[in-house]
Amino acid sequence: MLASLLLTLASAALVILAGPPVYRLLSLSGPENKLLLLAFLPGVLLMRWYMRKLRFDKAGMGALLIVFVSIILFFVLIEGGEFSIYIF
């Protein structure tokens, strides 16, 4: 669970800090909060690696729990609001 949590937090920080400059290269408007959903992808890949390659089912379930809770928190706290999480 700790590995998935740290990986999700690190990738979320990377998306928040590097997302706006990259997004502005592709679009004229600013990034939306939905771009943060890319931060959950490494946690999903870690969960798949635990469950398929290593056969660590309990560790995979912990990683899956962290991913599901963070996605639910995203939709409850961030997506419904009218503010942007991007500081740039």
N, C-alpha and C positions, 0 to 999 in steps of 0.2 A: 504494500500500500504506500509505503514511504517513497519508493522509487517512482511510482506513478504520480504521486502528489508533487514531488520535486520536478519531475519531467514536465508535468502540466503547467506548473507555475513558471518554470524557465521558458517554456515555449510561449506562454501567454505574455510574459514580459518582452520576449523577442517580437511577437506580433504587434504589441502595443507600441514599442519603440521604432521598429523598422517598417511597420505597415503603412503609415501615411506617406513617407517618401516614395515607396515602391508603388503604392496605389495611385499617387498623383502622376506617375509616369504613364499610367494606362487610362486614367480618367480625369476629367476636368474638375469633378466635384471631390469632396473629401470622403474619406472612408466611412463606412457604416459600421455599426457594432457587430454585424453579422460576420465580419472578417475575423473576429475573435474565435469563431468556431473552428478555425484552422488550428488553434492551440490545443485542441483535444485530440487531434490526430496522432501525435506521438504516444499518448497514453493508450489509445486503441491498438497501435502497433506493438507496444510493449505487452499488452494483455494477450494479443495473438501469439507473440513469441513465447510467453510463459506457458500458454495452454497447448500450443501445437508442437513446438520444437522441444521444449524442456520437459513437458508433461508435469509442470508444477501447477496443479489445478487450484490449490488454495491460494497461491500467489496470484494466479490469473484472475481469480474471483475478487481478490483485494484490489487489483488494478482496475477491474471492471466496475467495482463499486465506486472508486474515486472518479472514474470517467462519467458514470451516470449521475452521481451527485453534482459534479461540476457542471454538467450540461443542464440539469434541472435548475441549479442556482443561476446559470446564465439566463435562462428563459424567464425565471421569476423576478430576478433583481435587475438585470441589465436591459433585456430586450423590450420590456414594457415601458421603460422610461423614455423621456424625451431628451436626455443628455447623451453626450458622446464620451466614451471612455478614453479617446485619444487626446493626448495633451498637445499635439502639434497641429 
